[in-house]
Amino acid sequence: MIDLAVYNPDGQEVESLKVDESALGGSVRYPLLKQAIVMYHASKRVGTAATKSRSMVAGSGRKLFRQKGTGNARVGNVRTGKRVGGGVTFAKGLRDFGKRMPKKQRRLARDSAILAKLLSNNIVVVDELSFEKPRTRDFLSVLSNLKIERSCLVTTGDYDENIYKSAKNVPKVAVMPVEQLNAGDICSHSKVLFTKEAFLSVLNKDQASEN
């Protein structure tokens, strides 16, 4: 069992949670975690680099001059890849670099990422996080009270527009609802800030899926 402190927005500890490692898979599955991170980065590749092949270049398909009898080297048409302005011989095309993983594997990789952060004391739980209106100063004050100084992933129970807008201009900080949480985003940030509701929902969903 892991004792995880729960803080209020002022940085004061208000309670403690008992977290069973078995609820997060029991151990960190590093091969599966690596596979999820590779998929995360591969899916971010755009793959729009492209060049024109000889079929895409404007120009006649007629042979420039006859094959024999001119004393010159044989040539094709003006669109050949050997001539200036011609097409590229092995032209690049649009590519999809995205990779896929089964849903169960993605969930296990997410749990392994959370457990790895938990074991390294890089998870912070706040009992409640809400703002009356979007204000970056208030959001930075909460991070300062919780002693979060590096990159941080803020995970909420549901999408909160005020939290999202308050953190939008803060560098190296991302906000997402718990249903969109994935191993790639977790490992890309030094700290993970959970609301208590979001953290408990992760544990409850995993226990419900096992039952």
ABEGO torsion letter per residue (X at the ends): XBBBBBBBAAGBBABBBBBBAAAAGGBBBAAAAAAAAAAAAAAABAGABBBBBAAABBEBABBABBABGAGBBBBBBAABAABBGBBBABBBBBBBABBBBBAAAAAAAAAAAAAAAAAAGABBBBABBBBABBBAAAAAAAAAAAGBABBBBBBBABBBAAAAAAAAABBGBBBBBAAABBAAAAAABABBBBBAAAAAAAAAAAAAAAX
